[in-house]
Amino acid sequence: MSGLGTAFGSGAMTNSIYELDEMGPKDAIFAIGTNTTECHPIIGIKMLKAKERGTKLVVADPRKTDVALHADIWLRHKPGTDVALLNGMSY
Protein backbone atom coordinates (compact mmCIF):
# COMPACT_ATOMS: atom_id res chain seq x y z
CA MET A 1 0.00 0.00 0.00
CA SER A 2 2.81 2.43 0.76
CA GLY A 3 4.26 1.77 -2.70
CA LEU A 4 0.97 2.71 -4.34
CA GLY A 5 0.83 5.83 -2.20
CA THR A 6 4.30 6.85 -3.31
CA ALA A 7 3.78 6.04 -7.00
CA PHE A 8 0.18 7.13 -7.51
CA GLY A 9 -0.64 9.28 -4.49
CA SER A 10 -3.14 6.73 -3.19
CA GLY A 11 -2.72 3.46 -1.34
CA ALA A 12 -5.80 1.99 -3.00
CA MET A 13 -7.04 0.80 -6.39
CA THR A 14 -5.70 2.71 -9.37
CA ASN A 15 -9.04 2.50 -11.16
CA SER A 16 -12.64 3.43 -10.43
CA ILE A 17 -14.94 0.97 -8.70
CA TYR A 18 -17.45 1.68 -11.47
CA GLU A 19 -15.01 0.39 -14.10
CA LEU A 20 -15.40 -3.09 -12.60
CA ASP A 21 -19.10 -3.03 -13.54
CA GLU A 22 -18.21 -2.40 -17.21
CA MET A 23 -15.49 -5.05 -17.59
CA GLY A 24 -15.96 -7.97 -19.95
CA PRO A 25 -14.10 -10.61 -21.98
CA LYS A 26 -11.56 -8.17 -23.44
CA ASP A 27 -10.48 -6.90 -20.01
CA ALA A 28 -8.19 -8.14 -17.26
CA ILE A 29 -7.70 -7.46 -13.57
CA PHE A 30 -4.22 -7.69 -12.03
CA ALA A 31 -4.24 -7.88 -8.23
CA ILE A 32 -0.98 -8.09 -6.31
CA GLY A 33 -0.59 -8.79 -2.60
CA THR A 34 -4.24 -8.39 -1.72
CA ASN A 35 -7.03 -10.62 -0.52
CA THR A 36 -9.68 -8.35 -1.97
CA THR A 37 -12.63 -10.65 -1.37
CA GLU A 38 -11.89 -10.66 2.37
CA CYS A 39 -10.51 -7.16 2.99
CA HIS A 40 -12.76 -5.24 0.57
CA PRO A 41 -15.85 -7.45 0.10
CA ILE A 42 -17.84 -5.07 -2.12
CA ILE A 43 -14.94 -4.69 -4.55
CA GLY A 44 -14.28 -8.43 -4.27
CA ILE A 45 -17.86 -9.18 -5.34
CA LYS A 46 -17.53 -6.79 -8.28
CA MET A 47 -14.23 -8.47 -9.29
CA LEU A 48 -15.81 -11.92 -9.22
CA LYS A 49 -18.85 -10.71 -11.20
CA ALA A 50 -16.47 -9.23 -13.80
CA LYS A 51 -14.74 -12.63 -13.96
CA GLU A 52 -18.14 -14.27 -14.56
CA ARG A 53 -18.57 -11.90 -17.54
CA GLY A 54 -15.27 -13.17 -18.99
CA THR A 55 -12.75 -10.75 -17.50
CA LYS A 56 -9.42 -12.47 -16.83
CA LEU A 57 -8.25 -12.36 -13.21
CA VAL A 58 -4.50 -12.50 -12.61
CA VAL A 59 -3.37 -12.61 -8.98
CA ALA A 60 0.21 -12.27 -7.75
CA ASP A 61 0.41 -13.34 -4.12
CA PRO A 62 2.55 -15.88 -2.27
CA ARG A 63 -0.44 -16.67 -0.04
CA LYS A 64 -3.24 -19.03 -1.01
CA THR A 65 -6.01 -16.46 -0.58
CA ASP A 66 -9.65 -16.66 -1.61
CA VAL A 67 -9.04 -14.28 -4.51
CA ALA A 68 -6.04 -16.40 -5.63
CA LEU A 69 -8.27 -19.48 -5.74
CA HIS A 70 -10.61 -17.66 -8.17
CA ALA A 71 -7.77 -16.46 -10.41
CA ASP A 72 -7.32 -17.52 -14.01
CA ILE A 73 -3.59 -17.16 -13.39
CA TRP A 74 -2.03 -17.27 -9.92
CA LEU A 75 1.56 -16.04 -9.76
CA ARG A 76 2.86 -17.47 -6.49
CA HIS A 77 6.12 -15.60 -6.07
CA LYS A 78 8.34 -15.70 -2.99
CA PRO A 79 7.39 -13.35 -0.13
CA GLY A 80 9.17 -10.00 -0.37
CA THR A 81 9.79 -10.21 -4.12
CA ASP A 82 6.89 -8.01 -5.30
CA VAL A 83 9.27 -5.34 -6.63
CA ALA A 84 11.36 -7.92 -8.50
CA LEU A 85 8.20 -9.39 -10.04
CA LEU A 86 6.93 -5.97 -11.16
CA ASN A 87 10.37 -5.00 -12.49
CA GLY A 88 10.50 -8.24 -14.48
CA MET A 89 7.03 -7.61 -15.89
CA SER A 90 7.92 -4.08 -16.95
CA TYR A 91 11.21 -5.03 -18.60
C-alpha positions in Angstrom: 0.0 0.0 0.0 2.8 2.4 0.8 4.3 1.8 -2.7 1.0 2.7 -4.3 0.8 5.8 -2.2 4.3 6.9 -3.3 3.8 6.0 -7.0 0.2 7.1 -7.5 -0.6 9.3 -4.5 -3.1 6.7 -3.2 -2.7 3.5 -1.3 -5.8 2.0 -3.0 -7.0 0.8 -6.4 -5.7 2.7 -9.4 -9.0 2.5 -11.2 -12.6 3.4 -10.4 -14.9 1.0 -8.7 -17.5 1.7 -11.5 -15.0 0.4 -14.1 -15.4 -3.1 -12.6 -19.1 -3.0 -13.5 -18.2 -2.4 -17.2 -15.5 -5.0 -17.6 -16.0 -8.0 -20.0 -14.1 -10.6 -22.0 -11.6 -8.2 -23.4 -10.5 -6.9 -20.0 -8.2 -8.1 -17.3 -7.7 -7.5 -13.6 -4.2 -7.7 -12.0 -4.2 -7.9 -8.2 -1.0 -8.1 -6.3 -0.6 -8.8 -2.6 -4.2 -8.4 -1.7 -7.0 -10.6 -0.5 -9.7 -8.3 -2.0 -12.6 -10.7 -1.4 -11.9 -10.7 2.4 -10.5 -7.2 3.0 -12.8 -5.2 0.6 -15.8 -7.5 0.1 -17.8 -5.1 -2.1 -14.9 -4.7 -4.6 -14.3 -8.4 -4.3 -17.9 -9.2 -5.3 -17.5 -6.8 -8.3 -14.2 -8.5 -9.3 -15.8 -11.9 -9.2 -18.8 -10.7 -11.2 -16.5 -9.2 -13.8 -14.7 -12.6 -14.0 -18.1 -14.3 -14.6 -18.6 -11.9 -17.5 -15.3 -13.2 -19.0 -12.8 -10.7 -17.5 -9.4 -12.5 -16.8 -8.3 -12.4 -13.2 -4.5 -12.5 -12.6 -3.4 -12.6 -9.0 0.2 -12.3 -7.8 0.4 -13.3 -4.1 2.5 -15.9 -2.3 -0.4 -16.7 0.0 -3.2 -19.0 -1.0 -6.0 -16.5 -0.6 -9.6 -16.7 -1.6 -9.0 -14.3 -4.5 -6.0 -16.4 -5.6 -8.3 -19.5 -5.7 -10.6 -17.7 -8.2 -7.8 -16.5 -10.4 -7.3 -17.5 -14.0 -3.6 -17.2 -13.4 -2.0 -17.3 -9.9 1.6 -16.0 -9.8 2.9 -17.5 -6.5 6.1 -15.6 -6.1 8.3 -15.7 -3.0 7.4 -13.4 -0.1 9.2 -10.0 -0.4 9.8 -10.2 -4.1 6.9 -8.0 -5.3 9.3 -5.3 -6.6 11.4 -7.9 -8.5 8.2 -9.4 -10.0 6.9 -6.0 -11.2 10.4 -5.0 -12.5 10.5 -8.2 -14.5 7.0 -7.6 -15.9 7.9 -4.1 -16.9 11.2 -5.0 -18.6 
